[in-house]
Amino acid sequence: MDRRVFLFWATGLAMAPIPWLSARAQGGPVRLLLVREHGYENKCLPCVLGRLYGAPGSIDLASAEHDLELPTFIADTVELSYEPDSNHPSSIPEGTCNATVRADGTKKWMWSGGKVGSGSIQQNRAWSIELENVPHRTAMRFHYGENASWSRGCIILGHQASACPTRGPGSFSDSPEPAVLAMRNYVEANSIASNTAIVVRFTAA
């Protein structure tokens, strides 16, 4: 190939936008969608199952649940049923809220030594997403847990959730750590910085 032609093409390729870099450079929030079973608001249910997706910026998050071929499946979820305006364990109402990443070891099961500060932090247990401004709730997170009994209103991540209350209140058939890692990988792969904002939408199937 003529050297001038080669340089022309090489320069053009170098200056052309790369799609995935362009998407990340826009600096938009990482967007997650939790689609839960109908009846999540029924406080008589032992727990509620759901599916967590990552939603690309190219689709409307408010209507993403109508075409689930576009979002990326991340993990199954289990949470306790909804009890409105109470201090009891409860799922989170439908709607959209902001969230941030937390990776501090505040629970004993996040540490290899079995108590806070003992041994080392187990990153795939300690890594979580904490929701902001949840009505009547504080410290609501997506986090590691073996079943819904690990929740005080939070969302527990896993794969292949069994129907409640088989094998306990919403157990998972495998370790929940791969599901937490899947959520972490999705968030980090779609973040442009460690403090990139996260937006989560809660809806019913």
C-alpha positions in Angstrom: 0.0 0.0 0.0 1.2 3.5 -0.8 2.6 5.2 2.3 0.4 8.3 1.8 -2.7 6.1 1.5 -1.8 4.2 4.6 -1.3 7.4 6.6 -4.6 8.7 5.4 -6.5 5.7 6.5 -4.6 5.3 9.8 -5.3 9.0 10.6 -9.0 8.6 9.8 -9.3 5.5 12.0 -7.5 7.2 14.9 -9.9 10.2 14.7 -13.1 8.2 14.3 -15.2 7.8 17.4 -15.3 4.4 19.0 -18.9 3.6 19.9 -18.3 2.2 23.4 -15.9 4.9 24.3 -18.4 7.5 23.1 -21.1 6.1 25.2 -19.0 6.1 28.3 -17.7 9.6 27.6 -21.2 11.0 27.8 -21.0 10.7 31.5 -24.6 9.6 32.1 -25.6 7.5 35.1 -25.4 3.8 35.2 -29.1 2.6 34.9 -30.5 -0.4 36.5 -34.0 -1.9 36.2 -35.6 -4.2 38.8 -38.7 -6.0 37.5 -40.6 -7.7 40.3 -43.5 -10.2 40.5 -46.9 -8.7 40.5 -48.3 -8.6 44.1 -45.0 -7.3 45.6 -47.2 -4.9 47.5 -49.1 -7.7 49.3 -47.6 -7.8 52.8 -49.0 -11.4 53.3 -46.5 -12.8 50.9 -43.4 -14.3 52.6 -41.1 -12.6 49.9 -41.1 -11.3 46.4 -38.9 -12.5 43.5 -37.5 -10.3 40.8 -35.0 -9.9 38.0 -32.3 -7.2 37.9 -31.3 -5.7 34.5 -28.8 -3.2 33.2 -30.5 -0.7 30.9 -28.5 1.0 28.1 -28.7 4.8 27.7 -30.3 4.4 24.3 -33.7 3.3 25.7 -36.2 5.0 28.0 -35.7 3.6 31.5 -39.4 4.4 32.4 -40.6 1.9 29.7 -37.7 -0.5 29.5 -39.7 -3.3 31.2 -41.9 -3.5 28.1 -39.0 -4.8 26.0 -36.7 -6.9 28.1 -34.6 -8.1 25.1 -32.8 -4.7 25.2 -31.6 -4.6 28.8 -28.9 -6.9 30.1 -29.9 -9.5 32.6 -27.7 -9.3 35.7 -29.2 -11.4 38.5 -32.3 -12.7 40.2 -33.5 -11.0 43.4 -35.4 -11.7 46.5 -36.9 -9.2 49.0 -39.5 -9.1 51.7 -43.1 -8.0 50.8 -44.2 -4.4 51.0 -45.6 -2.9 54.2 -46.4 0.8 53.6 -45.3 3.5 56.0 -44.0 1.2 58.7 -40.8 0.4 60.4 -41.1 -3.3 59.6 -39.1 -5.2 56.9 -40.5 -4.0 53.6 -39.8 -3.9 49.9 -39.3 -0.6 48.1 -42.2 1.1 46.3 -42.3 1.4 42.5 -40.5 4.3 41.1 -37.0 5.6 40.3 -34.3 6.6 42.7 -30.6 7.4 42.7 -28.0 5.2 44.2 -24.3 5.0 45.1 -21.7 2.2 45.5 -20.7 1.1 49.0 -17.9 -1.4 49.7 -17.2 -0.8 53.4 -17.4 -3.9 55.7 -20.3 -3.1 58.0 -21.5 -6.7 58.5 -19.7 -9.6 60.0 -20.4 -11.8 57.0 -18.4 -9.4 54.8 -15.2 -10.4 56.7 -13.2 -13.6 56.3 -12.8 -13.8 60.1 -16.6 -13.8 60.7 -16.8 -10.5 62.5 -16.3 -6.8 61.6 -12.6 -6.0 61.4 -11.5 -9.7 61.6 -9.3 -11.0 58.8 -9.9 -9.2 55.4 -13.0 -7.8 53.7 -14.5 -10.2 51.2 -15.0 -7.9 48.3 -17.8 -9.8 46.6 -19.8 -9.8 49.8 -19.0 -6.2 50.8 -19.7 -4.6 47.5 -23.2 -3.2 47.3 -25.4 -0.5 45.9 -27.2 1.8 48.4 -30.4 3.6 47.4 -30.9 7.3 48.2 -34.1 8.9 49.6 -36.3 5.8 49.9 -39.6 6.8 51.6 -39.7 5.7 55.2 -36.5 3.7 54.8 -32.7 4.1 55.3 -29.7 2.1 54.2 -31.6 0.1 51.6 -29.2 -1.8 49.4 -28.7 -4.4 46.7 -26.4 -6.8 48.5 -25.2 -10.4 49.1 -27.4 -12.8 51.0 -28.5 -16.4 51.1 -32.2 -15.7 51.3 -34.8 -13.1 52.2 -34.1 -13.5 55.9 -30.8 -11.6 55.2 -32.9 -8.6 54.3 -34.4 -5.9 56.5 -36.0 -4.3 53.4 -33.0 -4.6 51.1 -32.7 -6.5 47.9 -30.8 -9.8 48.0 -29.0 -10.9 44.8 -28.5 -14.5 43.5 -29.2 -16.8 40.6 -32.0 -19.3 40.1 -34.2 -18.1 43.0 -36.6 -20.8 44.3 -40.3 -19.9 44.8 -41.0 -18.6 48.3 -40.9 -20.1 50.8 -39.3 -23.3 49.4 -35.9 -24.0 50.9 -36.4 -21.1 53.3 -37.7 -17.6 52.5 -36.7 -17.2 48.9 -33.4 -19.1 48.8 -31.0 -19.3 45.9 -29.8 -22.6 44.4 -26.2 -21.4 44.2 -23.8 -19.1 46.0 -25.0 -15.4 45.8 -21.4 -14.2 45.3 -21.4 -14.6 41.4 -24.6 -12.5 41.3 -23.0 -9.7 43.3 -20.0 -9.9 41.1 -22.2 -9.7 38.0 -23.8 -6.5 39.3 -20.4 -5.0 40.2 -19.0 -5.9 36.8 -21.9 -4.3 35.0 -21.7 -1.1 37.1 -17.9 -0.8 36.7 -18.0 -1.5 33.0 -20.5 1.2 32.4 -19.0 3.8 34.7 -16.6 6.5 33.6 -15.4 7.2 37.2 -15.6 5.5 40.6 -18.2 8.1 41.7 -20.5 7.7 38.6 -24.1 8.2 39.5 -26.5 5.2 39.5 -30.2 5.3 38.7 -32.5 2.4 39.7 -36.1 1.9 38.5 -38.4 -0.4 40.4 -41.4 -1.8 38.5 -43.7 -4.9 38.4 -43.8 -7.5 35.6 
